[in-house]
Amino acid sequence: MDFWKDKSVLVTGGSGFLGSFVVEKLGEKGCRDIFVPHSEEYDLRQMDAIQSLLKDTKPNMIIHLAARVGGIGANRAHPAEFFYDNLMMGVQLMHESWRAGINKFVAIGTVCAYPKFTPVPFKEEELWNGYPEETNAPYGLAKKMLLIQAQTYRQQYGFNAIYLLPVNLYGQRDNFDLESSHVIPALIRKCIEAAKRNDDHIVVWGTGKPTREFLYVEDAAEGILLAAERYNGSEPVNLGSGMEISIHDLVHLIARLTGFKGKIVLDSSKPDGQPRRCLNTERAERLFGFRAKTSFEEGLRRTIEWYIKSCEQ
């Protein structure tokens, strides 16, 4: 509480999925000065907008969550925008933050930055041992450049920028648009709508063989704020739950929790994405005491309940 009470914190993307929980937790921790910019007023791809934002708000810490994100389909359809928008937002914001004398910059990377065939569980030391999975490489590489920038600005200028690597997130307030959502909200929506219509099957992209790790969004927000409080180093740090589940098992679990009893058809003509994803989370626990608290099934239940209620409103 004492750490945050005199902090002025700028949270880019603070009205988004993850950002809304970060902002809530900041308030719970006693932070009284939180500013959330909106893209209509401050387009973070534009240098002059960033300069105006920093001049208007004068923060002493920035948590950079703003990003253009989406599932495999969105990444395949808009690779140039995913690269350009994420690169320009992050690189210019960090540069101008250094110029403005910001005390600390918390950069949020992505598990998509890891090489396609990283040994499981992913250790931070493996980050440069290969090229990312092709469907989300433009996004992953754009976000990865923030790690290089954070390290070089620390080395040359003494700028306190840290870099965190969260795994796939899920939870309440996620994006459930089937055209752009990630796998969990997409499957929840498909199963619930199919159950309502009494459909005899749903179609799922890929072979079902890839594995994924998921981190509940409230746990992710807590991890980011623990790092903001306690971590001031140059090394990237994974944020994850340490669990791994195949897409096949994930679909069947969501079907059970949503009450969908039809057949699950796997469309192997669609891409699988990265073969496996599971993070080594030892560094986060050692450096700033973060360990995920929410069990996967409990997190899924909360997410499903929230989505059903949001559809009723």
One Martini backbone bead per residue (centre of mass of N, CA, C, O) as a GRO file, in nm:
protein
  313
    1MET     BB    1   0.059   0.062  -0.021
    2ASP     BB    2   0.305   0.257   0.009
    3PHE     BB    3   0.415   0.233  -0.277
    4TRP     BB    4   0.141   0.356  -0.433
    5LYS     BB    5   0.035   0.632  -0.299
    6ASP     BB    6   0.270   0.821  -0.473
    7LYS     BB    7   0.177   0.722  -0.751
    8SER     BB    8   0.202   0.782  -1.107
    9VAL     BB    9  -0.008   0.598  -1.339
   10LEU     BB   10   0.034   0.471  -1.663
   11VAL     BB   11  -0.223   0.284  -1.852
   12THR     BB   12  -0.200   0.117  -2.118
   13GLY     BB   13  -0.487  -0.051  -2.189
   14GLY     BB   14  -0.685   0.000  -1.925
   15SER     BB   15  -0.970  -0.083  -2.090
   16GLY     BB   16  -0.900  -0.362  -2.120
   17PHE     BB   17  -0.875  -0.670  -2.027
   18LEU     BB   18  -0.617  -0.658  -1.846
   19GLY     BB   19  -0.620  -0.352  -1.767
   20SER     BB   20  -0.875  -0.349  -1.585
   21PHE     BB   21  -0.734  -0.519  -1.357
   22VAL     BB   22  -0.492  -0.341  -1.302
   23VAL     BB   23  -0.653  -0.090  -1.217
   24GLU     BB   24  -0.808  -0.218  -0.984
   25LYS     BB   25  -0.552  -0.310  -0.820
   26LEU     BB   26  -0.433  -0.033  -0.781
   27GLY     BB   27  -0.664   0.074  -0.609
   28GLU     BB   28  -0.641  -0.148  -0.385
   29LYS     BB   29  -0.325  -0.051  -0.328
   30GLY     BB   30  -0.353   0.291  -0.323
   31CYS     BB   31  -0.376   0.420  -0.595
   32ARG     BB   32  -0.464   0.768  -0.690
   33ASP     BB   33  -0.287   0.789  -0.977
   34ILE     BB   34  -0.470   0.714  -1.269
   35PHE     BB   35  -0.407   0.669  -1.624
   36VAL     BB   36  -0.630   0.626  -1.915
   37PRO     BB   37  -0.590   0.601  -2.235
   38HIS     BB   38  -0.739   0.692  -2.551
   39SER     BB   39  -0.728   0.651  -2.892
   40GLU     BB   40  -0.896   0.904  -2.973
   41GLU     BB   41  -0.681   1.097  -2.820
   42TYR     BB   42  -0.432   0.868  -2.815
   43ASP     BB   43  -0.219   0.776  -3.066
   44LEU     BB   44   0.048   0.552  -3.012
   45ARG     BB   45   0.163   0.568  -3.319
   46GLN     BB   46   0.208   0.871  -3.242
   47MET     BB   47   0.439   1.089  -3.135
   48ASP     BB   48   0.266   1.341  -3.057
   49ALA     BB   49   0.072   1.184  -2.873
   50ILE     BB   50   0.282   1.091  -2.667
   51GLN     BB   51   0.385   1.369  -2.585
   52SER     BB   52   0.111   1.472  -2.485
   53LEU     BB   53   0.057   1.256  -2.271
   54LEU     BB   54   0.309   1.313  -2.090
   55LYS     BB   55   0.243   1.613  -2.044
   56ASP     BB   56  -0.051   1.574  -1.922
   57THR     BB   57   0.031   1.343  -1.684
   58LYS     BB   58   0.306   1.298  -1.539
   59PRO     BB   59   0.443   1.029  -1.482
   60ASN     BB   60   0.643   0.771  -1.293
   61MET     BB   61   0.472   0.536  -1.437
   62ILE     BB   62   0.468   0.263  -1.683
   63ILE     BB   63   0.205   0.050  -1.820
   64HIS     BB   64   0.238  -0.151  -2.112
   65LEU     BB   65  -0.066  -0.291  -2.272
   66ALA     BB   66  -0.095  -0.195  -2.539
   67ALA     BB   67  -0.255  -0.379  -2.817
   68ARG     BB   68  -0.254  -0.581  -3.099
   69VAL     BB   69  -0.490  -0.849  -3.094
   70GLY     BB   70  -0.517  -1.217  -3.157
   71GLY     BB   71  -0.570  -1.477  -3.327
   72ILE     BB   72  -0.482  -1.666  -3.586
   73GLY     BB   73  -0.671  -1.533  -3.792
   74ALA     BB   74  -0.586  -1.236  -3.740
   75ASN     BB   75  -0.281  -1.277  -3.793
   76ARG     BB   76  -0.315  -1.372  -4.091
   77ALA     BB   77  -0.483  -1.115  -4.198
   78HIS     BB   78  -0.280  -0.887  -4.010
   79PRO     BB   79   0.046  -0.875  -4.004
   80ALA     BB   80   0.126  -0.577  -4.051
   81GLU     BB   81  -0.041  -0.448  -3.822
   82PHE     BB   82   0.077  -0.616  -3.589
   83PHE     BB   83   0.358  -0.504  -3.629
   84TYR     BB   84   0.335  -0.193  -3.647
   85ASP     BB   85   0.158  -0.115  -3.404
   86ASN     BB   86   0.334  -0.250  -3.180
   87LEU     BB   87   0.602  -0.117  -3.242
   88MET     BB   88   0.525   0.188  -3.233
   89MET     BB   89   0.406   0.203  -2.956
   90GLY     BB   90   0.650   0.097  -2.788
   91VAL     BB   91   0.911   0.243  -2.887
   92GLN     BB   92   0.814   0.537  -2.857
   93LEU     BB   93   0.724   0.529  -2.562
   94MET     BB   94   0.996   0.454  -2.437
   95HIS     BB   95   1.161   0.687  -2.548
   96GLU     BB   96   0.983   0.920  -2.427
   97SER     BB   97   1.012   0.826  -2.134
   98TRP     BB   98   1.311   0.874  -2.112
   99ARG     BB   99   1.304   1.178  -2.191
  100ALA     BB  100   1.092   1.241  -1.940
  101GLY     BB  101   1.189   1.075  -1.673
  102ILE     BB  102   1.088   0.807  -1.612
  103ASN     BB  103   1.124   0.575  -1.358
  104LYS     BB  104   0.920   0.344  -1.489
  105PHE     BB  105   0.904   0.056  -1.719
  106VAL     BB  106   0.637  -0.167  -1.820
  107ALA     BB  107   0.680  -0.439  -2.030
  108ILE     BB  108   0.465  -0.626  -2.249
  109GLY     BB  109   0.478  -0.918  -2.380
  110THR     BB  110   0.509  -1.255  -2.538
  111VAL     BB  111   0.491  -1.590  -2.608
  112CYS     BB  112   0.526  -1.538  -2.928
  113ALA     BB  113   0.847  -1.486  -2.904
  114TYR     BB  114   0.898  -1.767  -2.915
  115PRO     BB  115   1.008  -2.030  -3.043
  116LYS     BB  116   0.854  -2.285  -3.200
  117PHE     BB  117   1.084  -2.512  -3.068
  118THR     BB  118   1.064  -2.496  -2.765
  119PRO     BB  119   1.148  -2.618  -2.485
  120VAL     BB  120   0.980  -2.796  -2.236
  121PRO     BB  121   0.985  -2.554  -2.050
  122PHE     BB  122   1.001  -2.225  -2.095
  123LYS     BB  123   1.294  -2.046  -2.104
  124GLU     BB  124   1.436  -1.738  -2.119
  125GLU     BB  125   1.706  -1.845  -2.259
  126GLU     BB  126   1.530  -1.937  -2.537
  127LEU     BB  127   1.435  -1.675  -2.697
  128TRP     BB  128   1.687  -1.692  -2.938
  129ASN     BB  129   1.646  -2.016  -3.049
  130GLY     BB  130   1.460  -1.889  -3.285
  131TYR     BB  131   1.168  -1.885  -3.467
  132PRO     BB  132   0.866  -1.806  -3.471
  133GLU     BB  133   0.563  -1.871  -3.524
  134GLU     BB  134   0.431  -1.774  -3.822
  135THR     BB  135   0.137  -1.658  -3.755
  136ASN     BB  136   0.280  -1.470  -3.494
  137ALA     BB  137   0.556  -1.329  -3.557
  138PRO     BB  138   0.503  -1.024  -3.601
  139TYR     BB  139   0.401  -0.981  -3.314
  140GLY     BB  140   0.631  -1.111  -3.148
  141LEU     BB  141   0.865  -0.928  -3.264
  142ALA     BB  142   0.757  -0.653  -3.187
  143LYS     BB  143   0.759  -0.717  -2.875
  144LYS     BB  144   1.065  -0.805  -2.858
  145MET     BB  145   1.194  -0.520  -2.901
  146LEU     BB  146   1.144  -0.421  -2.606
  147LEU     BB  147   1.374  -0.580  -2.482
  148ILE     BB  148   1.607  -0.445  -2.627
  149GLN     BB  149   1.536  -0.160  -2.539
  150ALA     BB  150   1.548  -0.201  -2.234
  151GLN     BB  151   1.846  -0.298  -2.225
  152THR     BB  152   1.985  -0.056  -2.375
  153TYR     BB  153   1.871   0.176  -2.194
  154ARG     BB  154   2.000   0.069  -1.939
  155GLN     BB  155   2.296   0.062  -2.033
  156GLN     BB  156   2.317   0.370  -2.139
  157TYR     BB  157   2.087   0.536  -1.934
  158GLY     BB  158   1.951   0.388  -1.677
  159PHE     BB  159   1.680   0.267  -1.754
  160ASN     BB  160   1.378   0.149  -1.592
  161ALA     BB  161   1.321  -0.143  -1.770
  162ILE     BB  162   1.079  -0.397  -1.798
  163TYR     BB  163   1.018  -0.758  -1.892
  164LEU     BB  164   0.721  -0.938  -1.976
  165LEU     BB  165   0.591  -1.296  -2.020
  166PRO     BB  166   0.292  -1.375  -2.101
  167VAL     BB  167   0.066  -1.592  -2.131
  168ASN     BB  168  -0.219  -1.707  -2.200
  169LEU     BB  169  -0.523  -1.550  -2.157
  170TYR     BB  170  -0.808  -1.549  -1.922
  171GLY     BB  171  -1.153  -1.430  -1.880
  172GLN     BB  172  -1.309  -1.180  -1.791
  173ARG     BB  173  -1.367  -0.951  -2.061
  174ASP     BB  174  -1.320  -1.083  -2.302
  175ASN     BB  175  -1.289  -1.170  -2.637
  176PHE     BB  176  -1.587  -1.310  -2.827
  177ASP     BB  177  -1.496  -1.276  -3.115
  178LEU     BB  178  -1.465  -1.504  -3.373
  179GLU     BB  179  -1.261  -1.328  -3.557
  180SER     BB  180  -1.045  -1.236  -3.288
  181SER     BB  181  -1.023  -1.453  -3.089
  182HIS     BB  182  -0.933  -1.667  -2.870
  183VAL     BB  183  -0.973  -1.990  -2.782
  184ILE     BB  184  -1.152  -1.980  -2.526
  185PRO     BB  185  -1.378  -1.779  -2.608
  186ALA     BB  186  -1.451  -1.928  -2.868
  187LEU     BB  187  -1.538  -2.199  -2.736
  188ILE     BB  188  -1.750  -2.094  -2.546
  189ARG     BB  189  -1.936  -1.973  -2.759
  190LYS     BB  190  -1.979  -2.219  -2.935
  191CYS     BB  191  -2.101  -2.406  -2.716
  192ILE     BB  192  -2.336  -2.229  -2.620
  193GLU     BB  193  -2.475  -2.186  -2.897
  194ALA     BB  194  -2.505  -2.488  -2.968
  195ALA     BB  195  -2.677  -2.568  -2.722
  196LYS     BB  196  -2.917  -2.376  -2.782
  197ARG     BB  197  -2.958  -2.512  -3.086
  198ASN     BB  198  -2.894  -2.821  -3.087
  199ASP     BB  199  -2.636  -2.901  -3.194
  200ASP     BB  200  -2.431  -3.182  -3.309
  201HIS     BB  201  -2.185  -2.966  -3.367
  202ILE     BB  202  -1.842  -2.863  -3.377
  203VAL     BB  203  -1.578  -2.651  -3.500
  204VAL     BB  204  -1.220  -2.703  -3.490
  205TRP     BB  205  -0.917  -2.594  -3.507
  206GLY     BB  206  -0.728  -2.841  -3.607
  207THR     BB  207  -0.598  -3.138  -3.437
  208GLY     BB  208  -0.555  -3.101  -3.102
  209LYS     BB  209  -0.239  -3.143  -3.021
  210PRO     BB  210  -0.173  -2.895  -2.910
  211THR     BB  211  -0.034  -2.695  -2.654
  212ARG     BB  212  -0.136  -2.510  -2.353
  213GLU     BB  213  -0.112  -2.216  -2.161
  214PHE     BB  214  -0.289  -2.065  -1.876
  215LEU     BB  215  -0.384  -1.734  -1.750
  216TYR     BB  216  -0.538  -1.572  -1.522
  217VAL     BB  217  -0.604  -1.240  -1.528
  218GLU     BB  218  -0.574  -1.175  -1.222
  219ASP     BB  219  -0.296  -1.302  -1.194
  220ALA     BB  220  -0.153  -1.126  -1.403
  221ALA     BB  221  -0.199  -0.855  -1.262
  222GLU     BB  222  -0.046  -0.930  -1.005
  223GLY     BB  223   0.230  -0.988  -1.142
  224ILE     BB  224   0.277  -0.704  -1.259
  225LEU     BB  225   0.271  -0.551  -0.980
  226LEU     BB  226   0.500  -0.702  -0.847
  227ALA     BB  227   0.713  -0.617  -1.055
  228ALA     BB  228   0.677  -0.311  -1.021
  229GLU     BB  229   0.770  -0.319  -0.718
  230ARG     BB  230   1.037  -0.551  -0.720
  231TYR     BB  231   1.148  -0.516  -1.022
  232ASN     BB  232   1.501  -0.415  -1.159
  233GLY     BB  233   1.568  -0.572  -1.432
  234SER     BB  234   1.689  -0.707  -1.756
  235GLU     BB  235   1.538  -0.963  -1.747
  236PRO     BB  236   1.325  -1.173  -1.856
  237VAL     BB  237   0.975  -1.263  -1.749
  238ASN     BB  238   0.771  -1.505  -1.670
  239LEU     BB  239   0.403  -1.549  -1.697
  240GLY     BB  240   0.247  -1.820  -1.521
  241SER     BB  241   0.114  -2.156  -1.425
  242GLY     BB  242   0.253  -2.442  -1.537
  243MET     BB  243   0.045  -2.546  -1.733
  244GLU     BB  244  -0.082  -2.822  -1.954
  245ILE     BB  245  -0.293  -2.834  -2.258
  246SER     BB  246  -0.476  -2.967  -2.485
  247ILE     BB  247  -0.701  -2.887  -2.720
  248HIS     BB  248  -0.869  -3.140  -2.691
  249ASP     BB  249  -0.912  -3.114  -2.379
  250LEU     BB  250  -1.023  -2.829  -2.377
  251VAL     BB  251  -1.281  -2.873  -2.538
  252HIS     BB  252  -1.404  -3.090  -2.348
  253LEU     BB  253  -1.411  -2.912  -2.096
  254ILE     BB  254  -1.591  -2.684  -2.209
  255ALA     BB  255  -1.827  -2.862  -2.287
  256ARG     BB  256  -1.890  -2.958  -1.999
  257LEU     BB  257  -1.923  -2.665  -1.863
  258THR     BB  258  -2.158  -2.578  -2.091
  259GLY     BB  259  -2.336  -2.843  -2.198
  260PHE     BB  260  -2.205  -2.972  -2.445
  261LYS     BB  261  -2.303  -3.288  -2.640
  262GLY     BB  262  -2.167  -3.288  -2.894
  263LYS     BB  263  -1.967  -3.292  -3.157
  264ILE     BB  264  -1.611  -3.285  -3.228
  265VAL     BB  265  -1.463  -3.109  -3.499
  266LEU     BB  266  -1.159  -3.144  -3.666
  267ASP     BB  267  -0.977  -2.898  -3.864
  268SER     BB  268  -0.682  -2.982  -4.031
  269SER     BB  269  -0.668  -2.735  -4.244
  270LYS     BB  270  -0.601  -2.582  -4.002
  271PRO     BB  271  -0.404  -2.422  -3.796
  272ASP     BB  272  -0.218  -2.483  -3.492
  273GLY     BB  273   0.043  -2.365  -3.440
  274GLN     BB  274   0.210  -2.404  -3.181
  275PRO     BB  275   0.281  -2.707  -3.050
  276ARG     BB  276   0.399  -2.578  -2.771
  277ARG     BB  277   0.293  -2.446  -2.431
  278CYS     BB  278   0.524  -2.384  -2.157
  279LEU     BB  279   0.625  -2.242  -1.857
  280ASN     BB  280   0.882  -2.121  -1.675
  281THR     BB  281   0.826  -1.981  -1.326
  282GLU     BB  282   1.079  -1.934  -1.134
  283ARG     BB  283   1.171  -1.636  -1.170
  284ALA     BB  284   0.918  -1.490  -1.057
  285GLU     BB  285   0.933  -1.615  -0.773
  286ARG     BB  286   1.225  -1.524  -0.703
  287LEU     BB  287   1.208  -1.202  -0.772
  288PHE     BB  288   0.862  -1.142  -0.687
  289GLY     BB  289   0.658  -1.375  -0.577
  290PHE     BB  290   0.517  -1.531  -0.819
  291ARG     BB  291   0.196  -1.714  -0.810
  292ALA     BB  292  -0.046  -1.887  -0.920
  293LYS     BB  293  -0.392  -1.941  -0.783
  294THR     BB  294  -0.580  -2.029  -1.018
  295SER     BB  295  -0.756  -2.264  -1.127
  296PHE     BB  296  -0.856  -2.364  -1.431
  297GLU     BB  297  -1.151  -2.450  -1.376
  298GLU     BB  298  -1.230  -2.200  -1.213
  299GLY     BB  299  -1.169  -1.992  -1.432
  300LEU     BB  300  -1.370  -2.104  -1.637
  301ARG     BB  301  -1.627  -2.073  -1.475
  302ARG     BB  302  -1.613  -1.766  -1.448
  303THR     BB  303  -1.610  -1.705  -1.751
  304ILE     BB  304  -1.878  -1.839  -1.826
  305GLU     BB  305  -2.060  -1.683  -1.632
  306TRP     BB  306  -1.998  -1.405  -1.749
  307TYR     BB  307  -2.092  -1.455  -2.042
  308ILE     BB  308  -2.384  -1.527  -1.982
  309LYS     BB  309  -2.455  -1.257  -1.841
  310SER     BB  310  -2.376  -1.069  -2.082
  311CYS     BB  311  -2.601  -1.191  -2.274
  312GLU     BB  312  -2.851  -1.102  -2.086
  313GLN     BB  313  -2.807  -0.772  -2.102
   0.00000   0.00000   0.00000
